Amino acid sequence: MYDYLIVGSGLFGATFAYRANLKGKKCLIIEKRPHLGGNVYCDNMEGINVHRYGAHIFHTSNKEVWNFVNSFVEFNRYTNAPIANFRGKLYNLPFNMNTFYALWGITNPAEAREKIEQQRKEAGISNPKNLEEQAISLVGKDIFEILIKGYTEKQWGRNCTELPAFIIKRLPVRFTFDNNYFNDLYQGIPIGGYNKLINALLTNIETKCNTDFFANRNYFENLAPKIVFTGKIDEFYNYCFGKLDYRTVKFETEILECENYQGNAVVNYTDKTIPYTRIIEHKHFEFGIQPKTVISREYSSEYTEGSEPFYPINDERNSTLYARYKLLADNEKNIIFGGRLAEYQYYDMDKIIEKVLNIKEF
């Protein structure tokens, strides 16, 4: 009946379906959730596009990708400039001269370099054995204690001394007064929300929501000679080697009777005693002027059955386990695995689209 069955309607599945449709292929997308779009889906609350599954800021240096997404919906000029709140004091992210001024009262880049280098030398760490040692060896103790430690431990649910050093391979440090979090050439949010992008990609594509592939697997596998799978790769193979670990995020979303709650789209809370990792104020992504505002507090926790798997835990155990599943996937002739769950790695949105655009054969 179809050329492709596509399991999942996130960016990978939607972009693949669009390209396959251009090639004259007939596709069916099935989606377990009650809506299309995967994690970029937006709710509309009080006229505000609310990023239901966390903040999604599109950024890329790939002009082809930027032109591609803008051909479906115009993107605004939003620039990601998050703020860290540590015990009531605010610091700019990523680490830059504004951050160093708030930390030490330093206004000179040479003094900032000297301060960081002094703390690195005092730590005397030449062979970092864990994330804490790795971070201190890169940026010193002050930045680690105030801006990294608590946030990271909440995010991973483990002490920094228990996390592998390779999780932090580098930390961006700027000796300029530049609060732009990303270094990419292009950055923005779709005007009107990500649903506009997904709906445009899926024009003329048959879709079914509230439809679980695994609830009737034999039936769905016989609908098309080829499958594009964007779900959990371990689940696809019936956990034959064991279960991969994930972290999940829970959202506490609230409508507030004020126009502006925190003055910024993203505020991270780096003190471990604050249970949530950050607060998102959604209207600022699109420079909203609505009379009310909507915020979401984000709580990171261990994945359990029934919750949403948000990001992989790429430690040694899980990396080894995933490699075994990948061997099975690489030998499949008629199944394409794509996206963060199927490939067990975190992807920025532009890299997902770039990957699909680089597929040569349909």
Contacts in CASP RR format, 6 or more apart in sequence:
PFRMAT RR
TARGET T0000
AUTHOR 0000-0000-0000
METHOD contacts of the structure
MODEL  1
MYDYLIVGSGLFGATFAYRANLKGKKCLIIEKRPHLGGNVYCDNMEGINV
HRYGAHIFHTSNKEVWNFVNSFVEFNRYTNAPIANFRGKLYNLPFNMNTF
YALWGITNPAEAREKIEQQRKEAGISNPKNLEEQAISLVGKDIFEILIKG
YTEKQWGRNCTELPAFIIKRLPVRFTFDNNYFNDLYQGIPIGGYNKLINA
LLTNIETKCNTDFFANRNYFENLAPKIVFTGKIDEFYNYCFGKLDYRTVK
FETEILECENYQGNAVVNYTDKTIPYTRIIEHKHFEFGIQPKTVISREYS
SEYTEGSEPFYPINDERNSTLYARYKLLADNEKNIIFGGRLAEYQYYDMD
KIIEKVLNIKEF
1 26 0 8 1.000
1 28 0 8 1.000
1 223 0 8 1.000
1 224 0 8 1.000
2 26 0 8 1.000
2 27 0 8 1.000
2 28 0 8 1.000
2 206 0 8 1.000
2 223 0 8 1.000
2 224 0 8 1.000
3 20 0 8 1.000
3 24 0 8 1.000
3 25 0 8 1.000
3 26 0 8 1.000
3 27 0 8 1.000
3 224 0 8 1.000
3 225 0 8 1.000
3 226 0 8 1.000
4 16 0 8 1.000
4 17 0 8 1.000
4 20 0 8 1.000
4 25 0 8 1.000
4 26 0 8 1.000
4 27 0 8 1.000
4 28 0 8 1.000
4 224 0 8 1.000
4 226 0 8 1.000
4 227 0 8 1.000
4 228 0 8 1.000
5 27 0 8 1.000
5 28 0 8 1.000
5 30 0 8 1.000
5 220 0 8 1.000
5 221 0 8 1.000
5 223 0 8 1.000
5 224 0 8 1.000
5 226 0 8 1.000
5 227 0 8 1.000
5 228 0 8 1.000
6 13 0 8 1.000
6 16 0 8 1.000
6 17 0 8 1.000
6 27 0 8 1.000
6 28 0 8 1.000
6 29 0 8 1.000
6 30 0 8 1.000
6 227 0 8 1.000
6 228 0 8 1.000
6 230 0 8 1.000
7 30 0 8 1.000
7 213 0 8 1.000
7 220 0 8 1.000
7 227 0 8 1.000
7 228 0 8 1.000
7 229 0 8 1.000
7 230 0 8 1.000
7 231 0 8 1.000
8 29 0 8 1.000
8 30 0 8 1.000
8 31 0 8 1.000
8 32 0 8 1.000
8 38 0 8 1.000
8 230 0 8 1.000
8 231 0 8 1.000
9 29 0 8 1.000
9 31 0 8 1.000
9 36 0 8 1.000
9 37 0 8 1.000
9 38 0 8 1.000
9 198 0 8 1.000
9 202 0 8 1.000
9 207 0 8 1.000
9 209 0 8 1.000
10 36 0 8 1.000
10 37 0 8 1.000
10 38 0 8 1.000
10 39 0 8 1.000
10 40 0 8 1.000
10 198 0 8 1.000
10 230 0 8 1.000
11 37 0 8 1.000
11 38 0 8 1.000
11 40 0 8 1.000
11 198 0 8 1.000
11 349 0 8 1.000
11 352 0 8 1.000
11 353 0 8 1.000
12 228 0 8 1.000
12 230 0 8 1.000
12 338 0 8 1.000
12 339 0 8 1.000
12 342 0 8 1.000
12 352 0 8 1.000
12 355 0 8 1.000
12 356 0 8 1.000
13 29 0 8 1.000
13 228 0 8 1.000
13 230 0 8 1.000
13 338 0 8 1.000
13 356 0 8 1.000
14 29 0 8 1.000
14 36 0 8 1.000
14 37 0 8 1.000
14 198 0 8 1.000
14 201 0 8 1.000
14 202 0 8 1.000
15 201 0 8 1.000
15 352 0 8 1.000
15 353 0 8 1.000
15 356 0 8 1.000
15 357 0 8 1.000
16 27 0 8 1.000
16 228 0 8 1.000
16 336 0 8 1.000
16 356 0 8 1.000
16 359 0 8 1.000
17 27 0 8 1.000
17 29 0 8 1.000
17 201 0 8 1.000
17 202 0 8 1.000
17 205 0 8 1.000
18 201 0 8 1.000
18 202 0 8 1.000
18 205 0 8 1.000
19 356 0 8 1.000
19 357 0 8 1.000
19 359 0 8 1.000
19 362 0 8 1.000
20 27 0 8 1.000
20 362 0 8 1.000
21 27 0 8 1.000
21 204 0 8 1.000
21 205 0 8 1.000
23 362 0 8 1.000
25 362 0 8 1.000
26 206 0 8 1.000
27 205 0 8 1.000
27 206 0 8 1.000
28 206 0 8 1.000
28 207 0 8 1.000
28 208 0 8 1.000
28 223 0 8 1.000
28 224 0 8 1.000
29 36 0 8 1.000
29 202 0 8 1.000
29 205 0 8 1.000
29 206 0 8 1.000
29 207 0 8 1.000
29 208 0 8 1.000
30 207 0 8 1.000
30 208 0 8 1.000
30 211 0 8 1.000
30 212 0 8 1.000
30 213 0 8 1.000
30 220 0 8 1.000
31 37 0 8 1.000
31 38 0 8 1.000
31 207 0 8 1.000
31 208 0 8 1.000
31 209 0 8 1.000
31 210 0 8 1.000
31 211 0 8 1.000
32 210 0 8 1.000
32 211 0 8 1.000
32 212 0 8 1.000
32 213 0 8 1.000
33 41 0 8 1.000
33 209 0 8 1.000
33 210 0 8 1.000
34 209 0 8 1.000
34 210 0 8 1.000
35 41 0 8 1.000
35 209 0 8 1.000
36 195 0 8 1.000
36 198 0 8 1.000
36 199 0 8 1.000
36 202 0 8 1.000
36 207 0 8 1.000
36 209 0 8 1.000
37 194 0 8 1.000
37 195 0 8 1.000
37 198 0 8 1.000
38 53 0 8 1.000
38 198 0 8 1.000
39 53 0 8 1.000
39 54 0 8 1.000
39 56 0 8 1.000
39 310 0 8 1.000
40 51 0 8 1.000
40 53 0 8 1.000
40 56 0 8 1.000
40 194 0 8 1.000
40 197 0 8 1.000
40 198 0 8 1.000
40 349 0 8 1.000
41 52 0 8 1.000
41 53 0 8 1.000
41 194 0 8 1.000
41 195 0 8 1.000
41 198 0 8 1.000
42 49 0 8 1.000
42 50 0 8 1.000
42 51 0 8 1.000
42 52 0 8 1.000
42 193 0 8 1.000
42 194 0 8 1.000
42 195 0 8 1.000
43 49 0 8 1.000
43 50 0 8 1.000
43 52 0 8 1.000
44 50 0 8 1.000
45 253 0 8 1.000
45 255 0 8 1.000
45 294 0 8 1.000
46 255 0 8 1.000
46 290 0 8 1.000
46 292 0 8 1.000
46 293 0 8 1.000
46 294 0 8 1.000
47 290 0 8 1.000
48 282 0 8 1.000
48 283 0 8 1.000
48 286 0 8 1.000
48 288 0 8 1.000
48 290 0 8 1.000
48 292 0 8 1.000
48 293 0 8 1.000
48 294 0 8 1.000
49 192 0 8 1.000
49 193 0 8 1.000
49 194 0 8 1.000
49 195 0 8 1.000
49 282 0 8 1.000
49 285 0 8 1.000
49 286 0 8 1.000
50 253 0 8 1.000
50 282 0 8 1.000
50 294 0 8 1.000
50 296 0 8 1.000
51 194 0 8 1.000
51 280 0 8 1.000
51 282 0 8 1.000
51 285 0 8 1.000
51 296 0 8 1.000
52 251 0 8 1.000
52 253 0 8 1.000
53 249 0 8 1.000
53 251 0 8 1.000
53 308 0 8 1.000
53 310 0 8 1.000
54 249 0 8 1.000
54 251 0 8 1.000
54 280 0 8 1.000
54 296 0 8 1.000
54 298 0 8 1.000
55 265 0 8 1.000
55 266 0 8 1.000
55 280 0 8 1.000
55 285 0 8 1.000
56 194 0 8 1.000
56 349 0 8 1.000
57 78 0 8 1.000
57 80 0 8 1.000
57 182 0 8 1.000
57 187 0 8 1.000
57 188 0 8 1.000
57 189 0 8 1.000
57 285 0 8 1.000
58 69 0 8 1.000
58 75 0 8 1.000
58 187 0 8 1.000
58 188 0 8 1.000
58 189 0 8 1.000
58 190 0 8 1.000
58 349 0 8 1.000
58 350 0 8 1.000
59 80 0 8 1.000
59 182 0 8 1.000
59 184 0 8 1.000
59 186 0 8 1.000
59 187 0 8 1.000
59 188 0 8 1.000
59 348 0 8 1.000
59 350 0 8 1.000
60 66 0 8 1.000
60 184 0 8 1.000
60 185 0 8 1.000
60 186 0 8 1.000
60 187 0 8 1.000
60 348 0 8 1.000
60 350 0 8 1.000
60 354 0 8 1.000
61 183 0 8 1.000
61 184 0 8 1.000
61 185 0 8 1.000
61 186 0 8 1.000
62 350 0 8 1.000
62 354 0 8 1.000
63 185 0 8 1.000
63 186 0 8 1.000
64 354 0 8 1.000
64 357 0 8 1.000
65 350 0 8 1.000
65 353 0 8 1.000
65 354 0 8 1.000
65 357 0 8 1.000
66 185 0 8 1.000
66 186 0 8 1.000
66 350 0 8 1.000
68 353 0 8 1.000
68 357 0 8 1.000
69 75 0 8 1.000
69 190 0 8 1.000
69 197 0 8 1.000
69 353 0 8 1.000
72 196 0 8 1.000
72 197 0 8 1.000
72 200 0 8 1.000
72 201 0 8 1.000
73 190 0 8 1.000
73 191 0 8 1.000
73 192 0 8 1.000
73 193 0 8 1.000
73 196 0 8 1.000
73 197 0 8 1.000
73 200 0 8 1.000
74 190 0 8 1.000
74 191 0 8 1.000
75 186 0 8 1.000
75 188 0 8 1.000
75 189 0 8 1.000
75 190 0 8 1.000
75 191 0 8 1.000
76 188 0 8 1.000
76 189 0 8 1.000
76 190 0 8 1.000
76 191 0 8 1.000
76 286 0 8 1.000
76 287 0 8 1.000
77 188 0 8 1.000
78 187 0 8 1.000
78 188 0 8 1.000
78 189 0 8 1.000
78 265 0 8 1.000
78 285 0 8 1.000
78 286 0 8 1.000
78 287 0 8 1.000
79 180 0 8 1.000
79 187 0 8 1.000
79 188 0 8 1.000
80 180 0 8 1.000
80 181 0 8 1.000
80 182 0 8 1.000
80 187 0 8 1.000
80 265 0 8 1.000
80 266 0 8 1.000
81 92 0 8 1.000
81 93 0 8 1.000
81 179 0 8 1.000
81 180 0 8 1.000
81 181 0 8 1.000
81 264 0 8 1.000
82 93 0 8 1.000
82 181 0 8 1.000
82 264 0 8 1.000
82 265 0 8 1.000
82 266 0 8 1.000
82 267 0 8 1.000
82 268 0 8 1.000
82 278 0 8 1.000
83 90 0 8 1.000
83 91 0 8 1.000
83 92 0 8 1.000
83 93 0 8 1.000
83 264 0 8 1.000
83 266 0 8 1.000
83 267 0 8 1.000
83 268 0 8 1.000
84 90 0 8 1.000
84 91 0 8 1.000
84 92 0 8 1.000
84 93 0 8 1.000
84 146 0 8 1.000
84 147 0 8 1.000
84 151 0 8 1.000
84 267 0 8 1.000
84 268 0 8 1.000
84 269 0 8 1.000
84 270 0 8 1.000
85 91 0 8 1.000
85 267 0 8 1.000
85 268 0 8 1.000
85 269 0 8 1.000
85 270 0 8 1.000
85 271 0 8 1.000
86 146 0 8 1.000
86 147 0 8 1.000
86 269 0 8 1.000
86 270 0 8 1.000
86 271 0 8 1.000
87 271 0 8 1.000
89 102 0 8 1.000
90 102 0 8 1.000
91 98 0 8 1.000
91 99 0 8 1.000
91 102 0 8 1.000
91 103 0 8 1.000
91 146 0 8 1.000
91 147 0 8 1.000
92 98 0 8 1.000
92 99 0 8 1.000
92 102 0 8 1.000
92 179 0 8 1.000
93 99 0 8 1.000
93 147 0 8 1.000
93 179 0 8 1.000
93 181 0 8 1.000
93 268 0 8 1.000
94 172 0 8 1.000
94 173 0 8 1.000
94 174 0 8 1.000
94 181 0 8 1.000
95 139 0 8 1.000
95 143 0 8 1.000
95 147 0 8 1.000
95 171 0 8 1.000
95 172 0 8 1.000
95 173 0 8 1.000
95 174 0 8 1.000
96 173 0 8 1.000
96 174 0 8 1.000
96 175 0 8 1.000
96 176 0 8 1.000
96 177 0 8 1.000
96 178 0 8 1.000
96 179 0 8 1.000
97 106 0 8 1.000
97 107 0 8 1.000
97 109 0 8 1.000
97 112 0 8 1.000
97 174 0 8 1.000
97 175 0 8 1.000
97 176 0 8 1.000
97 177 0 8 1.000
97 178 0 8 1.000
98 177 0 8 1.000
98 179 0 8 1.000
99 143 0 8 1.000
99 147 0 8 1.000
100 106 0 8 1.000
100 112 0 8 1.000
100 115 0 8 1.000
101 107 0 8 1.000
103 142 0 8 1.000
103 143 0 8 1.000
103 146 0 8 1.000
104 112 0 8 1.000
104 115 0 8 1.000
104 142 0 8 1.000
106 112 0 8 1.000
106 115 0 8 1.000
109 175 0 8 1.000
109 176 0 8 1.000
112 175 0 8 1.000
113 175 0 8 1.000
116 139 0 8 1.000
116 140 0 8 1.000
116 143 0 8 1.000
116 173 0 8 1.000
119 136 0 8 1.000
119 139 0 8 1.000
119 140 0 8 1.000
119 141 0 8 1.000
119 142 0 8 1.000
120 136 0 8 1.000
120 137 0 8 1.000
120 138 0 8 1.000
120 139 0 8 1.000
120 140 0 8 1.000
122 141 0 8 1.000
123 133 0 8 1.000
123 136 0 8 1.000
123 137 0 8 1.000
123 140 0 8 1.000
123 141 0 8 1.000
124 137 0 8 1.000
125 133 0 8 1.000
125 136 0 8 1.000
125 137 0 8 1.000
126 137 0 8 1.000
128 134 0 8 1.000
128 137 0 8 1.000
128 165 0 8 1.000
129 165 0 8 1.000
130 160 0 8 1.000
130 161 0 8 1.000
130 162 0 8 1.000
130 163 0 8 1.000
130 164 0 8 1.000
130 165 0 8 1.000
131 152 0 8 1.000
131 160 0 8 1.000
131 161 0 8 1.000
131 163 0 8 1.000
131 164 0 8 1.000
131 165 0 8 1.000
131 167 0 8 1.000
131 168 0 8 1.000
132 144 0 8 1.000
132 149 0 8 1.000
132 159 0 8 1.000
132 160 0 8 1.000
132 161 0 8 1.000
132 163 0 8 1.000
133 165 0 8 1.000
134 165 0 8 1.000
134 166 0 8 1.000
134 167 0 8 1.000
134 168 0 8 1.000
135 143 0 8 1.000
135 144 0 8 1.000
135 148 0 8 1.000
135 149 0 8 1.000
135 152 0 8 1.000
135 160 0 8 1.000
135 168 0 8 1.000
135 171 0 8 1.000
136 144 0 8 1.000
138 168 0 8 1.000
138 170 0 8 1.000
138 171 0 8 1.000
138 173 0 8 1.000
139 148 0 8 1.000
139 171 0 8 1.000
139 173 0 8 1.000
143 171 0 8 1.000
146 270 0 8 1.000
147 270 0 8 1.000
148 160 0 8 1.000
148 168 0 8 1.000
148 171 0 8 1.000
148 270 0 8 1.000
149 160 0 8 1.000
149 270 0 8 1.000
149 272 0 8 1.000
150 270 0 8 1.000
150 271 0 8 1.000
150 272 0 8 1.000
151 268 0 8 1.000
151 269 0 8 1.000
151 270 0 8 1.000
151 277 0 8 1.000
152 160 0 8 1.000
152 163 0 8 1.000
153 159 0 8 1.000
153 160 0 8 1.000
153 272 0 8 1.000
154 272 0 8 1.000
154 275 0 8 1.000
154 276 0 8 1.000
154 277 0 8 1.000
154 300 0 8 1.000
155 247 0 8 1.000
155 277 0 8 1.000
155 300 0 8 1.000
156 163 0 8 1.000
156 167 0 8 1.000
156 247 0 8 1.000
156 300 0 8 1.000
156 313 0 8 1.000
157 247 0 8 1.000
157 300 0 8 1.000
157 301 0 8 1.000
157 302 0 8 1.000
163 315 0 8 1.000
164 315 0 8 1.000
164 316 0 8 1.000
167 314 0 8 1.000
172 183 0 8 1.000
180 187 0 8 1.000
184 350 0 8 1.000
189 285 0 8 1.000
189 286 0 8 1.000
190 196 0 8 1.000
190 197 0 8 1.000
191 286 0 8 1.000
192 286 0 8 1.000
193 286 0 8 1.000
213 220 0 8 1.000
213 229 0 8 1.000
214 235 0 8 1.000
221 227 0 8 1.000
225 334 0 8 1.000
226 334 0 8 1.000
226 335 0 8 1.000
226 336 0 8 1.000
227 334 0 8 1.000
227 335 0 8 1.000
227 336 0 8 1.000
228 335 0 8 1.000
228 336 0 8 1.000
228 338 0 8 1.000
229 236 0 8 1.000
229 335 0 8 1.000
229 336 0 8 1.000
229 337 0 8 1.000
229 338 0 8 1.000
229 342 0 8 1.000
230 337 0 8 1.000
230 338 0 8 1.000
230 339 0 8 1.000
230 341 0 8 1.000
230 342 0 8 1.000
231 339 0 8 1.000
231 341 0 8 1.000
231 342 0 8 1.000
232 244 0 8 1.000
232 246 0 8 1.000
232 309 0 8 1.000
232 341 0 8 1.000
232 342 0 8 1.000
233 244 0 8 1.000
233 322 0 8 1.000
233 325 0 8 1.000
233 326 0 8 1.000
233 329 0 8 1.000
233 337 0 8 1.000
233 341 0 8 1.000
233 342 0 8 1.000
233 343 0 8 1.000
233 344 0 8 1.000
234 241 0 8 1.000
234 242 0 8 1.000
234 243 0 8 1.000
234 244 0 8 1.000
234 321 0 8 1.000
234 325 0 8 1.000
236 337 0 8 1.000
236 342 0 8 1.000
237 325 0 8 1.000
237 328 0 8 1.000
241 321 0 8 1.000
241 324 0 8 1.000
241 325 0 8 1.000
242 321 0 8 1.000
244 312 0 8 1.000
244 313 0 8 1.000
244 318 0 8 1.000
244 321 0 8 1.000
244 322 0 8 1.000
244 325 0 8 1.000
244 344 0 8 1.000
245 303 0 8 1.000
245 312 0 8 1.000
245 313 0 8 1.000
245 315 0 8 1.000
245 317 0 8 1.000
245 318 0 8 1.000
246 303 0 8 1.000
246 309 0 8 1.000
246 310 0 8 1.000
246 311 0 8 1.000
246 312 0 8 1.000
246 313 0 8 1.000
247 300 0 8 1.000
247 301 0 8 1.000
247 302 0 8 1.000
247 303 0 8 1.000
247 309 0 8 1.000
247 310 0 8 1.000
247 311 0 8 1.000
247 313 0 8 1.000
248 300 0 8 1.000
248 301 0 8 1.000
248 302 0 8 1.000
248 303 0 8 1.000
248 304 0 8 1.000
248 307 0 8 1.000
248 308 0 8 1.000
248 309 0 8 1.000
248 310 0 8 1.000
249 298 0 8 1.000
249 299 0 8 1.000
249 300 0 8 1.000
249 301 0 8 1.000
249 308 0 8 1.000
249 310 0 8 1.000
250 298 0 8 1.000
250 299 0 8 1.000
250 301 0 8 1.000
250 307 0 8 1.000
251 296 0 8 1.000
251 297 0 8 1.000
251 298 0 8 1.000
251 299 0 8 1.000
252 276 0 8 1.000
252 296 0 8 1.000
252 297 0 8 1.000
252 299 0 8 1.000
253 294 0 8 1.000
253 295 0 8 1.000
253 296 0 8 1.000
253 297 0 8 1.000
254 294 0 8 1.000
254 295 0 8 1.000
254 296 0 8 1.000
254 297 0 8 1.000
255 292 0 8 1.000
255 293 0 8 1.000
255 294 0 8 1.000
256 292 0 8 1.000
256 293 0 8 1.000
256 294 0 8 1.000
256 295 0 8 1.000
257 292 0 8 1.000
258 292 0 8 1.000
258 293 0 8 1.000
259 289 0 8 1.000
259 290 0 8 1.000
259 291 0 8 1.000
259 292 0 8 1.000
259 293 0 8 1.000
260 281 0 8 1.000
260 293 0 8 1.000
261 279 0 8 1.000
261 281 0 8 1.000
261 293 0 8 1.000
261 295 0 8 1.000
262 279 0 8 1.000
262 281 0 8 1.000
262 295 0 8 1.000
263 281 0 8 1.000
263 284 0 8 1.000
264 281 0 8 1.000
264 284 0 8 1.000
265 280 0 8 1.000
265 281 0 8 1.000
265 282 0 8 1.000
265 284 0 8 1.000
265 285 0 8 1.000
266 278 0 8 1.000
266 279 0 8 1.000
266 280 0 8 1.000
267 278 0 8 1.000
267 279 0 8 1.000
267 281 0 8 1.000
268 277 0 8 1.000
268 278 0 8 1.000
269 276 0 8 1.000
269 277 0 8 1.000
269 278 0 8 1.000
269 279 0 8 1.000
275 299 0 8 1.000
276 297 0 8 1.000
276 298 0 8 1.000
276 299 0 8 1.000
277 298 0 8 1.000
277 299 0 8 1.000
277 300 0 8 1.000
278 297 0 8 1.000
278 298 0 8 1.000
279 295 0 8 1.000
279 296 0 8 1.000
279 297 0 8 1.000
279 298 0 8 1.000
280 295 0 8 1.000
280 296 0 8 1.000
280 298 0 8 1.000
281 293 0 8 1.000
281 294 0 8 1.000
281 295 0 8 1.000
282 293 0 8 1.000
282 294 0 8 1.000
282 295 0 8 1.000
282 296 0 8 1.000
283 290 0 8 1.000
283 293 0 8 1.000
283 294 0 8 1.000
301 307 0 8 1.000
303 309 0 8 1.000
303 310 0 8 1.000
309 341 0 8 1.000
311 340 0 8 1.000
311 346 0 8 1.000
312 318 0 8 1.000
312 322 0 8 1.000
312 340 0 8 1.000
312 341 0 8 1.000
312 344 0 8 1.000
312 345 0 8 1.000
312 346 0 8 1.000
314 344 0 8 1.000
314 345 0 8 1.000
318 344 0 8 1.000
322 344 0 8 1.000
325 344 0 8 1.000
326 344 0 8 1.000
329 335 0 8 1.000
329 337 0 8 1.000
329 342 0 8 1.000
337 343 0 8 1.000
338 355 0 8 1.000
339 347 0 8 1.000
339 352 0 8 1.000
339 355 0 8 1.000
340 346 0 8 1.000
340 347 0 8 1.000
END
